[in-house]
Amino acid sequence: KSLGMSAVALTDTWNIHGLHELYKYAKEEGITPILGAEIYTQSELDEKLLHKLVLLAISNEGYKNLIQIVTKASLDNAGKIARTNLEILKQYSAWLVCLSWPVSSEISYYILSWKSEHEICNRIELYQDIFWMENYFLELLYHSDIPKQDFITDKLIDLHNKYDYPVVACQNVYYVEVDDASTQ
């Protein structure tokens, strides 16, 4: 609030433990809480790989769907890294916004695997079908210290310019004050 922000999101990886507290405190301060999670999906190209997505609830129904996805992934993968699949996402995608995630996303993997533009577009459109076209965004991030991220971002911008796929500029924030770096 002291930085003039009108909204704040929390997207912990495979859990939603902090969302209740975020919601409560953000509301008390007049800030819009954005409730979400970073999730893993099983790669369909390489069974050893997991890809990340960011899911953001846009309504109470979306929050309930987020809870379902996170819970099912945790219960179905006890003792392993929680992950979901496209069938579960299809079942619970309503009222969720999905961000493709930067370098470890499935779309990025297609780009780095030199898949054809047609194959990349088909994969993007699959996610658009799952989350509704207006709720699936290619996540743009320039971060030169992440190998190949700038290359991926340039390709995503090209696809956006050519096919008008929705994009969103993102930057992960793990703390607000520099003094919090050691805690993170």
N, C-alpha and C positions, 0 to 999 in steps of 0.2 A: 504494500500500500504506500509506503514511504517513497518508493521508486516510481509511483504514478501508474502502476499496472492496474488494469481493470479486470483482468482474468488471470487465473493460474491453473496449470494442468499438473497432474501427477500421474506418471505412467511407470510404476514399478515393474520389474521383470517378473512375470508369472505370479504376481500376487496383487491383491487389492487391499492389503492390510491398512494402509495409511489413508484410504479414501474417505472413511467416515470422519476422521479427524480433520482432514483437509476441508471437507464439505462444511463441517461445523464452524471452523475458524474463518474460512473464507466468507461464509454468509454473515458471520458476526461483523466482519470488517467491510462489508459491502462489495466484495470482490466475487466475480463469477467463478465458481469452481468447475473445472473440466476434469471429469473422472475417466480414467483409462488404465490401460495396461499394455506392456510390451509382451508379446507372445511369440512362441516358436511354432512353426509349421514344419512337418516332415517334408523334405525335398522329394519331388517326384522324379528328379533326374539322378539323384545319388542318395541311396538310403542311409549313408553315413552322415549326411548333412542336415542341419536344421536351419531354417530361414526365419528372420524376425519380421514381425508386423507390429504396428501400433494400432490399438483400437481405442476409440474415444466414444463415450456414451453421449448421445444428443437428447436423451429423454430418460425418464424413469424406466420405461420399457427397455431402452438400450442398456441401462445400467443392469437390469435384471438379466439381459442376454449376456452381458459381459461376465456377470457372476456365473452363469451356466457354463460358458466356455472355459473360464479359469478353473472352476470346480471339476468339470469333466476331465480336463487335461491333467490335473493333479491326481485325481483318483485313478484314472486309466493308466497312469505311468508311475505308480508308486515305486520309489527307490531309483527312479531315473529322472532325467530332465523332463519336466512337463512339456508336452507338445500337443498340438491339435492337428486336425486334418481339414481338408476342404469340405467334407460332408458335414462336420460339426459346424464349421463357419457358415455354410449355407443354411443350416437349421436355425442358427441364432444370430444372423447378420442384421436383422431389422433394427433400425434406430442406432446403428453404430457407424461411425466414420472410421475408415481404414486408411492408414498412411503406409506406403510401401516399404519404408525404412531405407536407410542408406546402403552401405556396402554389403551387408550380410543378408539382403533381401533376395527373394527368388528372382525378381526382375533384374537385379544387379548380377546375379549368378548367370542368368541368360545372356546378359550383355558381355560379361567376362568370359563366357564359354563360346563366344563368337557365334551364337545362334543367329539365324537370319532375322531381319527386321520383321518379317511376317510371323515368325515364331514368337518373337518378343511381344508383338502387338496382340497376338492371340492370347498370350498369358495375361497381359494387362486387361484385355477385354473379359477374360474369365473372372478376374477379381471385380471388374465393374459389374458383371452379371450377379455376382454374389452380394456385393454391398450396394448395389444401385450405382449407376454411373456417376451421379453427383456426390456420392459419399466415398469414392475411392480416389486417393490422390497419390501421385508420384512425388516422393519426398526428395527435395533438392537440398544439397548440403555441399558447400565448398569447405574442405578441411584438408589442406595440403599434407598434414602429418598422417593421414590415413591413406595408405597405399591404394592407388587407383580410384579413390573417391572422386576426384575432380574429373577424371575420364568418364566415370559413370554419370555424374551430374551433367556433363556436356551432352552425352548421348540422350539422357532423359529430356533435356531442354530441346534437343533436335526433334525427338518424338512428339513433344508437346507442340512445338511449332508446326510440325507436319500434320498431326492428327488431332490437335486440340484436346489432348488428354489433360485433365485437371492436375495442377501442380501446387505444391506448398513448400515454401522455404522454411527450413527447420534448423535448429541448433540445439543439441542437448545441453541442458543446464543441470549440473549436479549440486550446485550451491550458489548462493547469491553473493556473499561476502568472501573476499580473498582469504580471510582468516579461517574460513570453514574448509579450506582445501585439505588440511591435514586430517580432519574428521572424515571427509569423503574418501 
